[in-house]
Amino acid sequence: MILDHLQSELQKRGMTLRENAIQVAFYVPDMATFAPLNAIYVTYFGLMPPVRVCVEIPSKEICIQLIACKKDLIKEKRKNLHVQSISPWAPANIGPYSQANRFDSLMFMAG
């Protein structure tokens, strides 16, 4: 799977998906792909993942965009924001999901 390849490329640079990924974007040919992809995603990132975007595009393949940063560039550990809505019209979070991650003074938002 592509996440194995990304993990391997990060390891060559002294990083891992779980510790160094800041933002992940999935571009999928069909949103029905999201549930099985999400089940795999949690095995790589756990319950405190980087922010994520999932968008359906006219393609035959799943595409992934990843932003990662070496730890020595970040002084603070990643802080995740998980908000569970109490609104009757807002959907519940589909875990694992982080609405935002903060690194030092930088904020990364999910889309």
C-alpha positions as CSV (number, residue, x, y, z in Angstrom):
1,M,0.0,0.0,0.0
2,I,1.1,3.6,-0.6
3,L,1.3,4.3,3.2
4,D,3.9,1.6,3.5
5,H,5.9,3.3,0.7
6,L,5.5,6.7,2.4
7,Q,6.6,5.2,5.7
8,S,9.7,3.8,4.1
9,E,10.6,7.1,2.4
10,L,10.2,8.9,5.8
11,Q,12.3,6.3,7.6
12,K,15.1,7.0,5.1
13,R,15.0,10.6,6.4
14,G,14.8,9.7,10.1
15,M,11.1,10.2,10.4
16,T,7.8,8.1,10.8
17,L,4.2,8.7,9.7
18,R,3.0,8.6,13.3
19,E,5.5,11.1,14.7
20,N,6.2,13.4,11.9
21,A,3.2,13.6,9.6
22,I,1.5,17.0,9.9
23,Q,-1.2,16.8,7.2
24,V,-2.6,14.1,5.0
25,A,-4.9,14.5,2.0
26,F,-6.6,11.6,0.3
27,Y,-7.9,12.0,-3.2
28,V,-10.2,9.0,-3.9
29,P,-12.2,7.9,-7.0
30,D,-15.3,7.1,-4.9
31,M,-16.2,8.2,-1.4
32,A,-17.2,4.6,-0.7
33,T,-13.5,4.0,-0.5
34,F,-13.3,6.1,2.6
35,A,-14.4,3.5,5.2
36,P,-11.9,0.8,4.3
37,L,-9.2,3.4,3.8
38,N,-10.0,4.8,7.3
39,A,-9.6,1.4,8.8
40,I,-6.1,1.2,7.4
41,Y,-5.3,4.8,8.3
42,V,-5.8,4.2,12.0
43,T,-3.2,1.5,12.0
44,Y,-0.6,4.0,10.8
45,F,-1.6,7.0,12.9
46,G,-3.5,5.8,15.9
47,L,-6.1,7.9,17.6
48,M,-4.1,11.2,17.5
49,P,-3.6,11.5,13.8
50,P,-2.4,14.5,11.7
51,V,-5.2,16.6,10.2
52,R,-6.7,15.0,7.2
53,V,-8.7,15.8,4.1
54,C,-10.6,13.3,1.9
55,V,-11.8,14.4,-1.5
56,E,-13.5,12.5,-4.3
57,I,-11.9,13.2,-7.7
58,P,-12.4,11.8,-11.2
59,S,-9.5,9.3,-11.1
60,K,-9.0,5.5,-11.2
61,E,-6.5,5.6,-8.4
62,I,-6.2,6.8,-4.8
63,C,-3.7,9.7,-4.5
64,I,-2.2,10.8,-1.3
65,Q,-0.5,14.1,-0.4
66,L,1.5,14.2,2.8
67,I,3.2,17.0,4.7
68,A,5.8,15.9,7.3
69,C,8.3,17.8,9.4
70,K,11.5,16.7,11.2
71,K,11.1,16.9,15.0
72,D,14.1,19.1,15.5
73,L,12.2,21.9,13.6
74,I,9.3,21.6,16.1
75,K,9.9,22.5,19.8
76,E,6.6,21.4,21.1
77,K,4.9,18.0,20.7
78,R,1.9,18.0,18.4
79,K,-1.3,19.1,20.1
80,N,-4.5,17.7,18.6
81,L,-8.0,19.3,18.7
82,H,-10.9,16.9,18.8
83,V,-14.3,18.5,19.1
84,Q,-17.5,16.5,19.3
85,S,-20.5,18.5,18.1
86,I,-23.6,18.7,20.3
87,S,-25.5,20.3,17.5
88,P,-28.5,18.1,16.2
89,W,-27.6,19.0,12.5
90,A,-23.8,18.6,12.6
91,P,-22.5,15.1,11.9
92,A,-20.5,13.2,14.4
93,N,-16.7,12.9,13.9
94,I,-15.6,9.9,11.9
95,G,-12.5,8.7,13.9
96,P,-9.7,8.8,13.9
97,Y,-9.9,12.5,13.1
98,S,-8.2,15.7,14.3
99,Q,-9.9,19.0,13.4
100,A,-6.6,20.8,14.0
101,N,-3.1,20.2,15.0
102,R,-0.8,22.8,16.6
103,F,3.0,22.8,16.5
104,D,4.6,25.6,18.3
105,S,2.9,28.7,16.8
106,L,1.7,26.9,13.6
107,M,-1.9,25.6,13.3
108,F,-2.9,23.0,10.6
109,M,-6.6,22.6,9.9
110,A,-8.5,19.7,8.5
111,G,-10.6,20.4,5.4
